[in-house]
Amino acid sequence: MLEPTGPLPPEIYWRRRVFAIGALVVAFALVIWLVVMVARGGNSPGDPNATGAASSTSVKNSSSTASGGGESSKTTGSAAATATAVAAGQCPDQSLAVKVTVEQPTYRPGEQPVFGIVITNISSVACARDVGSGLQQISVYSLDGQRRLWSSTDCYPDGQPDMRTLNRGEQAAFQVTWSGSTSQPNCAGERVPVPAGAYSVVAQLGSVRSAAEPFNIA
């Protein structure tokens, strides 16, 4: 490098040269950095915009799969229909249990037996059901269950609606008093007092039927 010449001391010219060279080096390094960034185009794994676009695409693909045709779509539709039925508050028969009781094991002829009906929600969710007297059926049979002697709906088929919302395990209890006389569907034929003997009573709501409960008239 040539020895600096001029009216000023040589060290001043050397400082100027060092400063100019340093500035050129910094400028050159900045140019190289800009070229590298442009070449990469902002597609590095750490680019937040690129990550957001990938997440959005993933969500859209999932939605398309769930709403598409085929068996998956049918299953989703069935589940929605079931949820709607529960939301509508209708207890299906399989969510209920029915039990019948007799107030006392033996009645005298001419006395009126009193039967209790207990309807229990045995499902895991709350639901509602019309348990009005017109929908309950209490029937008296011979002890062997072969001959039906009386039913609560023979002469009184209609009744007031009684919509009950039952929580899980909750019960609705009712009582029915029987006159002790026979009956037939549509209240046809003559009604006569049943003779002394052993009988059984059964309660039913929808397709849910209780176990038979025995009692005596003596």
C-alpha positions as CSV (number, residue, x, y, z in Angstrom):
1,M,0.0,0.0,0.0
2,L,1.3,3.4,-0.9
3,E,2.6,5.7,1.7
4,P,0.1,8.5,2.3
5,T,1.1,12.0,1.1
6,G,-0.5,15.4,1.9
7,P,-0.3,18.4,4.1
8,L,-1.6,16.4,7.1
9,P,0.3,14.0,9.3
10,P,0.5,10.5,7.8
11,E,-1.4,8.9,10.8
12,I,-4.5,10.8,9.9
13,Y,-4.5,9.4,6.4
14,W,-4.0,5.9,7.8
15,R,-7.0,6.3,10.1
16,R,-9.2,7.5,7.2
17,R,-8.2,4.4,5.2
18,V,-8.9,2.0,8.1
19,F,-12.3,3.7,8.6
20,A,-13.2,3.4,4.9
21,I,-12.2,-0.2,4.7
22,G,-14.2,-1.0,7.8
23,A,-17.3,0.7,6.3
24,L,-16.9,-1.3,3.1
25,V,-16.6,-4.6,5.1
26,V,-19.8,-3.8,7.0
27,A,-21.7,-2.8,3.9
28,F,-20.5,-6.0,2.1
29,A,-21.7,-8.1,5.1
30,L,-25.1,-6.4,5.1
31,V,-25.5,-7.0,1.3
32,I,-24.7,-10.7,1.8
33,W,-27.2,-11.0,4.7
34,L,-30.0,-9.4,2.6
35,V,-29.2,-11.7,-0.4
36,V,-29.5,-14.8,1.9
37,M,-32.8,-13.7,3.4
38,V,-34.3,-13.0,-0.1
39,A,-33.1,-16.3,-1.3
40,R,-34.8,-18.1,1.6
41,G,-38.0,-16.3,0.9
42,G,-39.3,-16.4,4.5
43,N,-40.0,-20.2,4.3
44,S,-37.9,-21.2,7.2
45,P,-39.5,-23.6,9.7
46,G,-39.6,-20.8,12.3
47,D,-41.8,-18.6,10.0
48,P,-45.0,-17.9,12.0
49,N,-47.0,-17.3,8.8
50,A,-46.0,-20.7,7.3
51,T,-47.1,-22.4,10.6
52,G,-50.4,-20.6,10.7
53,A,-51.2,-21.7,7.1
54,A,-50.5,-25.3,7.9
55,S,-52.8,-25.3,11.0
56,S,-55.6,-23.8,9.0
57,T,-55.3,-26.4,6.3
58,S,-55.4,-29.2,8.9
59,V,-58.6,-27.9,10.4
60,K,-60.3,-27.6,7.0
61,N,-59.3,-31.2,6.1
62,S,-60.8,-32.5,9.3
63,S,-64.1,-30.7,8.7
64,S,-64.3,-32.1,5.2
65,T,-63.8,-35.7,6.5
66,A,-66.5,-35.3,9.1
67,S,-69.1,-33.9,6.7
68,G,-68.3,-36.2,3.8
69,G,-70.4,-39.1,2.7
70,G,-70.0,-42.8,3.5
71,E,-70.3,-44.7,6.8
72,S,-68.7,-42.0,8.9
73,S,-71.4,-39.5,7.8
74,K,-74.2,-42.0,8.6
75,T,-72.8,-42.7,12.1
76,T,-72.6,-39.0,12.8
77,G,-76.2,-38.5,11.7
78,S,-77.5,-41.4,13.9
79,A,-75.7,-39.9,16.9
80,A,-77.2,-36.5,16.2
81,A,-80.7,-38.1,15.9
82,T,-80.2,-39.9,19.3
83,A,-79.0,-36.7,20.9
84,T,-82.1,-34.8,19.6
85,A,-84.4,-37.5,21.0
86,V,-82.9,-37.2,24.4
87,A,-83.0,-33.4,24.2
88,A,-86.7,-33.6,23.4
89,G,-87.1,-35.1,26.8
90,Q,-88.6,-38.5,25.9
91,C,-87.6,-41.4,28.1
92,P,-87.3,-44.5,25.9
93,D,-88.8,-47.7,27.4
94,Q,-85.4,-49.2,27.9
95,S,-84.5,-46.4,30.3
96,L,-87.4,-47.2,32.6
97,A,-88.2,-49.9,35.2
98,V,-91.7,-50.5,36.6
99,K,-92.5,-52.1,39.9
100,V,-95.9,-52.9,41.4
101,T,-96.7,-53.4,45.1
102,V,-99.8,-54.5,47.1
103,E,-100.7,-52.4,50.1
104,Q,-101.5,-55.6,52.1
105,P,-101.1,-59.3,51.3
106,T,-104.7,-60.3,52.0
107,Y,-108.0,-58.6,51.6
108,R,-111.5,-59.6,52.7
109,P,-114.2,-60.1,50.1
110,G,-115.8,-56.7,49.4
111,E,-112.6,-54.8,50.3
112,Q,-110.9,-52.7,47.7
113,P,-107.2,-53.7,47.1
114,V,-104.8,-50.8,46.8
115,F,-101.9,-51.2,44.4
116,G,-98.7,-49.0,44.1
117,I,-96.8,-48.4,40.9
118,V,-93.3,-47.1,41.0
119,I,-91.6,-45.9,37.7
120,T,-87.8,-45.5,37.9
121,N,-85.4,-43.9,35.5
122,I,-82.6,-46.5,35.3
123,S,-80.7,-44.7,32.6
124,S,-77.6,-42.5,33.2
125,V,-79.3,-39.2,32.1
126,A,-82.4,-37.2,33.1
127,C,-85.4,-37.5,30.8
128,A,-89.1,-36.9,30.8
129,R,-92.0,-39.2,30.1
130,D,-95.8,-38.9,30.2
131,V,-96.9,-41.3,33.0
132,G,-100.5,-40.2,33.1
133,S,-103.1,-42.7,34.3
134,G,-104.3,-43.4,30.7
135,L,-100.8,-44.7,29.8
136,Q,-100.4,-46.8,33.0
137,Q,-101.9,-50.3,32.9
138,I,-102.5,-52.3,36.0
139,S,-104.0,-55.7,35.6
140,V,-105.1,-58.5,37.9
141,Y,-104.6,-62.1,36.9
142,S,-105.2,-65.5,38.3
143,L,-102.2,-66.6,40.3
144,D,-100.8,-68.6,37.4
145,G,-101.1,-65.6,35.1
146,Q,-103.3,-67.5,32.6
147,R,-106.5,-65.6,33.1
148,R,-106.9,-61.8,33.1
149,L,-109.7,-60.6,35.4
150,W,-109.4,-56.8,35.4
151,S,-107.4,-54.0,33.9
152,S,-107.3,-50.3,34.8
153,T,-107.7,-49.3,31.2
154,D,-110.8,-51.4,30.3
155,C,-113.3,-48.9,31.5
156,Y,-111.2,-45.9,31.9
157,P,-108.8,-45.8,28.9
158,D,-108.3,-42.0,29.0
159,G,-106.5,-40.0,31.6
160,Q,-104.9,-36.6,32.1
161,P,-101.3,-36.3,30.8
162,D,-98.7,-36.3,33.6
163,M,-95.3,-35.4,32.1
164,R,-92.6,-36.1,34.7
165,T,-88.9,-35.3,34.4
166,L,-86.9,-37.9,36.1
167,N,-83.3,-37.6,37.1
168,R,-81.0,-40.6,37.1
169,G,-82.4,-43.1,39.6
170,E,-85.4,-40.9,40.4
171,Q,-88.8,-42.5,40.9
172,A,-92.5,-41.5,40.3
173,A,-95.0,-43.3,42.5
174,F,-98.7,-43.8,42.1
175,Q,-101.6,-45.6,43.7
176,V,-104.6,-47.3,42.2
177,T,-107.6,-48.7,44.0
178,W,-109.4,-51.7,42.5
179,S,-113.1,-52.2,43.1
180,G,-112.6,-55.9,43.3
181,S,-114.8,-56.5,40.2
182,T,-114.0,-58.0,36.9
183,S,-113.7,-56.0,33.6
184,Q,-113.2,-56.6,29.9
185,P,-111.7,-54.4,27.2
186,N,-114.0,-51.4,26.2
187,C,-115.9,-52.2,29.5
188,A,-117.9,-54.8,27.7
189,G,-119.9,-57.4,29.6
190,E,-121.1,-57.5,33.2
191,R,-118.8,-56.6,36.0
192,V,-118.9,-59.0,38.9
193,P,-116.9,-59.3,42.2
194,V,-114.1,-61.8,42.0
195,P,-114.4,-64.8,44.4
196,A,-112.0,-65.5,47.2
197,G,-108.7,-66.9,46.0
198,A,-105.1,-66.1,45.2
199,Y,-104.3,-63.5,42.5
200,S,-101.4,-61.5,41.1
201,V,-101.2,-58.0,39.8
202,V,-98.9,-56.6,37.1
203,A,-98.2,-53.0,36.1
204,Q,-97.1,-51.8,32.7
205,L,-96.0,-48.6,31.0
206,G,-95.4,-48.7,27.3
207,S,-93.6,-52.0,26.7
208,V,-92.1,-52.0,30.2
209,R,-93.8,-54.6,32.4
210,S,-93.3,-55.3,36.1
211,A,-92.9,-58.6,37.8
212,A,-96.2,-60.1,39.1
213,E,-97.0,-59.5,42.7
214,P,-99.2,-62.0,44.5
215,F,-102.0,-61.2,46.9
216,N,-105.1,-63.0,48.4
217,I,-108.8,-62.4,48.8
218,A,-110.0,-64.5,51.7
